[in-house]
C-alpha cells in the first residue's frame, strides 16, 4: 500500500534537484517508518521501496538508521511460500522512543507511558478534590505522579521522546489554558508550570484539550473507523471530531465544545455563563444532583467514587437514578444529533463516564439520532462505547507524542 | 511565494524518475496556472519558475500551453523600475473556459455564467411556486432557463467547461438528491434529469448542496477570511463550513445542516419529522407566519415577493414584523453559537434572506455569540453580511466548475 496523504490545496512541486539533502532524508525516514507502522503485518525492505518509490538501496539505508535508533526491529528470516531468498520482516520496536501522557482533569490527575508500539506500559490515576487544587498545586501534584511513572519507565529501559498534557478547557498555541469553566481557571500557563516540575523539566512538552486527545486515542484503537465524534463525559463534556482519519481541530483547536451546545436556551445557568448548556443536563454532577446523590470526587467506575455509586444504583433499578439518566440521555441525544447534522460523521463513541453508563444512555441517544439527524435514513450513524473510557485523554496525550515521533523520526535519533 | 499546501498525513514520496510524464505535466500545468490565479498582481514566467521550483524553460513551455488554451493572457511588456529587460505580466484570461452555475431552490430557479476570471457574465432567476413543480417539471424549467443563458454565453464567444447544480438538500456522490425536506423530494436523480435537457446534454455536470456551494462563492469574494460559517437563509436554512480556505464537507458532503439544529427539543414540528429545529423559528416561512404575512413565493429583496414585504414592513417599524424578526434572531443566534462551539471558525456570514434582513438580525446574533460561545472572550467571531445574498449558491455552483479547471487545466485544453 502506498502512503496515505490528504491534501486540501495544491500538491508540492516535483523537484528534480532536492534543495536540502538533510530534509529529504528526514522526509524519507518518516515515509519508511510510516510504512512499517501502518502495515498490518511485518514488511520487508523491498516492500518499503515498492510502496514509496524509493530505490532498494535507499530503503535499506533508511531501515539501518531506524534499526540503530531502536525504532524498528527485525523478525527472524522466513523463507517465502515459493521458497527462494528469505525476507526479514520489520515491525515497530517496543524499545524505541516512548511517550509520557499527562492529564489534569476536574477531579483527577493521571500519567501514563506508551511504548512506540502503542502498548500501555504504566498508568497511574490520583483522585483529588477540585477545591484542593489551584493550578500551581495541581501542577506540583502532577509532577510527583509523573516522577513515579518516569522512574518506572526508566527502570524498564525506556527513553522518553516527550510528554503531552491533557486539560479540560481551551488551550492556545503556546500551551496556555485560556479557560476551564469547571475549574474556574483562566489564562494558566501550563507549559511553564509543568516544565517547572523536576521530573518533567527536560522533556519536550505540548498541552492540548483533553477531548481532542481522547479522540486520538480512540482513533488508534479502531483506525478503520476513521470518521467519528468521541464524547468525553466528565463533570464537563467535550468532544473530539475525527474525519477521514484526521482530527478536526478548527481554527484554534477549540472545536468540539459539545458541553456548551444549547439544549433549552433559557435552561439552568452553566459554569460558562450561558444558560441551558448540555453540561447542565448530562454532565456528571448534573446527573448526580438529579439522581439525589452527592456530587463528589472520584470518576473511577471501579472505585468507590460518585460514578461507581451511580452505576451501582442504576444496576439495582433505583428509580430516581434511572430517571436522572433518562433525562441526561435525551439531552445528550439532542446535542449529539445537532453535532451530527453539522459535522456529518459516521459514528458516535461514548467515552468518559458514558462508557460505564452506556447501557442506560446509548439507547435513547440512538433514538434521538434516528429522529433528528437528517442523513440517518441512508447511512445511520452508529453509537458505540469507548474502549478506553476515562483513560482516553491521558493515553491520547501519549499517542500525540508518538505521532510526533512517527511524523519526524529524524528528530528523535539517539 | 511558494504554493500553499496543507497536508494532513504523510507527504508524497520524492521521485527522481516520474512514473508518468503526462501526469507530471498535468500537475505542473495546474501549478503554473495556480500561480497566475493566486497572485494579487500579474506574474512573469520567472516568478512561476521561482515559486514552483521548476526550471525557467519548463515554466515557459507551460505558459505557452496556457496561452494557447486561452486560460492566461499576457499584458504588454513593461520595463521594470531598474530598467533592464522588460517582463511581461500574465493574468487569467476572461476568454478561457467559462462555467455554468444552476440552482433549483424551493421557490426559485436560477442560472449564471462566470468567466474564468470569476466575472459574472450572465444571471437569470425565475420565481416559481413550490406546488407547481415536481422534479421533472423543475428540471425542464431549468433546462429552458439554461438554454437562454448558454445561448447568451455563446454569443459572447465563451466556451463552457461544465456545469454544477445547487439543490437544497442532501446529495450523494452520484448526483442523486437524497432528501429535500422543504420540497418533499426524495431520491431524485438530478444528474440524469438535468442531462436530459437539450441545452445541457453535452455538459459535464456535478450536483451539490446549495449551502456548500454558497460558501464557496463567499470564499471567493474574501479569500483572506478563510475560516467561516456561511448561513444560507431561505425557506430552509443551510450552512457551508470553510476552514483554512477549504470547504469542510464531512463524510458524505452532508455537513452544515444548521436548519435542523435543535432549538427547543419539544418545539414545533419540522418538515424533517423532528421537533424544534431552527427552520421552525428562523426559516423564511416561519418568520412570515410569525409576522402575520402570507408565506408566498418570491425571495428577491428587490421584487414584490414575500421577502420584499418583510423588509419593507420592518423598515417602517411594523411591531409584529419586528417581533417576528427578534424571535428569529434569538433562535438563529443560539444555533450559530452551537455551531461555533463545535466548529471553531472566525466569522459568521449571513446570506440568503438574512442579507437584506441583516440590520434586524445581526445585533441579536452577535449578542448570543458573546454570551454562548466559549472562545468569544479571546477571539470573538465576527458577523457580517454576505455580499452575494440569494445569488451565492448559483454563483458558487459556477465557482466549483472553475475550481475544477484551475485544479486540472490539462483536462480542459481545447
Interface residues (C-beta under 8 A of the other chain):
Chain A: X3 X4 X5 X6 X7 X8 X9 X10 X11 X12 X13 X14 X15 X16 X18 X19 X24 X27 X28 X30 X31 X34 X52 X53 X54 X170 X172 X178 X179 X181 X227 X239 X241 X243 X244 X245 X246 X248 X249 X250 X251 X252 X253 X254 X255 X256 X257 X258 X260 X261 X262 X263 X264 X265 X272 X273 X274 X277 X330 X331 X334 X337 X338 X339 X341 X342 X343 X344 X345 X346 X371 X372 X373 X374 X375 X377 X378 X379 X407
Chain B: X2 X3 X4 X5 X6 X7 X8 X9 X10 X11 X12 X13 X14 X15 X16 X18 X19 X24 X27 X28 X30 X31 X34 X52 X53 X54 X170 X172 X178 X179 X181 X227 X239 X241 X243 X244 X245 X246 X248 X249 X250 X251 X252 X253 X254 X255 X256 X257 X258 X260 X261 X262 X263 X264 X265 X272 X273 X274 X277 X330 X331 X334 X337 X338 X339 X341 X342 X343 X344 X345 X346 X371 X372 X373 X374 X375 X377 X378 X379
